[in-house]
Amino acid sequence: MAETIETFAQRLQERLEGFLETCTVAHGECTIEVPPARLLEVCTALHEEAELGFDELIDLCGVDYAKYGEAEWVAGEATDRGFSRGVRGPGERLHETSRPETPRFAAVYHLLSLPHNRRLRVRAYAADEDFPVLPSVTGVWNSANWFEREAFDLFGIIFEGHPDLRRILTDYGFVGHPFRKDFPLGGTVEVRYDPERGRVVYEPVSMQPR
């Protein structure tokens, strides 16, 4: 008989006792929260130990919890389109759940164990909101390389020990991190090719509110 998710979560808590902040089961999925100082130890155990066998990191993403639970949030540039949007005035509540009492930035790791047909979500919060830092897990899963570069590019999370932490989606001269909730919705500059100068140039954004 296949192991239930609740039984797996209990076994995981017992194996990683003292290493986890929380271990929860919701909607048929198990999520653990790990302090940054323990992240590499936990990830190594999840990957290396046969009874766990999480041999694949299938996704890693950054999260900005600055306006968690709000349908609208104040931004430098605003639009009145869409369901979740930036506004110039105070935002409205999307639901009653407020921002969790945690640091602002986190990285979320989605793991897959092929031998055991099991998935696991791992969350680690960066302690410093002004300079968020987490250890790189590229030494555990090679697939983390570009995932961590994306989280750095979009959210500004620094992954210590990454072999080549540079932008991957925006251009190398880009200023800021566009998925942060306080980033202007229209951005700050745009690039275009200037045929007279024979090169790409930066200019203030030309978008106008409709």
C-alpha positions, 0 to 999 in steps of 0.5 A, a space after each residue: 500500500 502506498 504511503 499516505 502524505 500524512 504518514 510521509 510528513 510525520 516520517 519527515 518530521 521525525 527524520 529532520 527533527 530540529 532542522 525544520 521550522 514547520 511541516 504542514 500538509 494541505 491540499 494533498 501536498 507537504 510543505 516544510 519551512 527551513 531556516 537558511 542556516 539549515 537549508 543545505 543540510 536539509 536539501 542534502 539529506 532529501 537528495 542523498 538519503 535513499 528513503 527520501 530520494 528527492 533526486 530532482 529539483 523541478 522548480 525554484 522561485 522567489 516570493 515577495 510577501 510585502 503585500 501578501 493578501 492584498 488585491 491592490 498595492 501602492 506602486 510608483 506607476 499604477 494601472 486600473 486594469 486587471 484583478 491584482 494591480 498597483 494603485 496610487 492610494 491604499 490598497 483593498 484587501 483580497 481576503 482576510 489572510 494577512 502577510 505572514 509574520 515572516 521576512 519579506 523574501 523567500 525562495 520556494 523549492 519544488 522537489 520530485 522523488 521519482 523512486 517514491 513518486 513523491 513531491 515536496 515543497 521546501 520554503 526558506 526565508 531570507 532574514 534580511 529584507 534589505 539584502 536577502 541572502 540564501 545559500 545556493 543549492 547548485 551543489 545538490 541539484 545542478 538544475 538550481 543554477 538557472 532557477 537561482 539566477 532567475 530569482 536573483 534577477 527578478 527578486 534580488 535574492 542573493 544565493 551564496 556559493 552560486 558559480 555564476 550569479 548574474 541576470 538571466 532575463 533582464 539585460 545586464 545593465 538593468 536597474 532593480 528587480 522587476 518582480 518586487 512589489 515596490 517596483 514601478 509597474 511601468 518600469 523605469 527605462 526602456 531600450 531600443 536600437 538607435 540607428 544614428 548612434 549604431 547601438 542600443 540606448 536606454 530611455 525613460 519609458 514612453 508608456 502613457 496611462 489609458 
